[in-house]
């Protein structure tokens, strides 16, 4: 009974193999084009489009289309690529994901999705976004995209077919969940993986999969070009195509389908018995928000645009609310409402009991900032605005609209002051009651990327302390905004900051994975102590939390480290996952909660009083 089926399958496989042998698939690959209206890359991209129209079967654009992911820059590239007469397929890169005027929404509005799949003869080509999403971090494949990839390959790869994989990041360690990605690809006949990001050529193999990092449009000194790739039944050829010149073979290799399993690290974490760490929730999508908390529930938003209310005791979803874009802002929790800032440009009041909409405000831009509720007032940063809202009356009390980019981190409320940074280079202090500007300060640099845009300021009786991507720790006079001290040293601080319970120390995490404690007393910089948290190279903007004499730090790779604030010694480290820890929150029971980008939420309980 089975033999006719086996013969039929064999015949189908031979036919598919014949099709694959009879034709080669030829693609042009544009990556890291970094086009800004009016720059030289814009001119060269137009020339490349004209060349490609006469040569390739299809075109792949694998990320970093722009410099800052602004709407104007994205629309400009979209208009240029519209000149392609060949089918083209596009994914964003870190420059579209990390700094985005629309919180990554304009890209999908223009191109329909941030992933693609198409078939050229017997070759299936799949490409996916890989972040990092709206903050510094490693590349990351969203959980729902891994699920999509597995379902797509399972459904569409037939006998005799091959697969070409595309991403912006390489299948290497700077993609935090690359091992999961590779393990999935290894189930199928993947002939090669193509990417960009490094702005230079490189061929390597991961788990036996042959991979090529392709050149950027501009390699400097007038060297403009792109790559093309030919896939036959038994080999892959990658060409460098300088604009106006004949293609030259850069790499040629036989197709290898003998894959090898990746060795994954095994961690022997030891957590003292007085601590209990529990995974309380695992989502089917990625989580970019911090956790909102009340007595019974936790609230998180995910990359599919859902806000979920989760029972803290059972981990069960009580209700969920769908928005039209990925969520990046922590839900603000009050007695009656959960207020959700959305990337689809709304501020939504949801009834805590059932998630129904009580009120919504349409904004002029997306929300990615964490709001803070104090005495019935929500203080919320947005796109080019900062507002105070009466929570129960759903009414704007005041609005400050002299910001030239978006707000991201939570503000600090102290006395009559609201202190916050934005991605327009400025730190600001507003009057809490009126929204009037008291003062603003910048670090003297005009680049938005050096802004204190994603740091929660430390505010004491006489100082405001910040760290920023310019790698300075700065103390400003609280009343005037004048610089008290400004330290750029080997500590290499960036965006992670916290404060001690008594306000006498500001904590910062360094890019070498250390915890430093700086004095907030006096008129000169004083490093009190430094402890190696064991992270190595580090850039995640996760806040630093002191709670009950313990200092909590989170890494770009899911490592939790707890340090004794008195002895300055590491109490323990724990690998919670492979992706970035978004931040820490404390509930009314004194338990600490944190979320990871891979879609998990953990509770850290300690018996310490």
Secondary structure, DSSP 8 states (H G I E B T S, - for coil): --HHHHHHHHHHHHHHHHHHHH--EEEEEE------TTSHHHHHHHHHHHHHTTT-SEEEEES--SSS--HHHHHHHHHHHTT-SSEEEEE--HHHHSS-TTTTHHHHHHHS-SEEEEEETTEEEEEE-----SSS--B---HHHHHHHHHHHHHH--TT-EEEEE-SS-SSTTBTTHHHHHHHHTTS-EEEEEE-SSSS-EEEEETTEEEEE---SB-STT-BEEEEEEE-SSEEEEEEEETTS--EEEEEEE------------------TTEEEEEEEE-SS-B-S--EE-SSEEEEEBTTSEEEEEETTT--EEEEEE-SS---S--EE-SSEEEEE-TTSEEEEEETTT--EEEEEE-SS---S--EEETTEEEEE-BS-EEEEETTTTEEEEEE---SSBB-S--EEETTEEEEEBTTSEEEEEETTT--EEEEEE-S---GGGSSTT---EE-SSEEEEE-TT--EEEEETTT--EEEEE-STT-EEEEEEE-TTSSEEEEEETTSEEEEEE-SSSS--EEEEEE-S--S-------EEETTEEEEE-TTSEEEEEETTT--EEEEEE--SS-EEEEEE-TTS-EEEEETTTEEEEEEE---
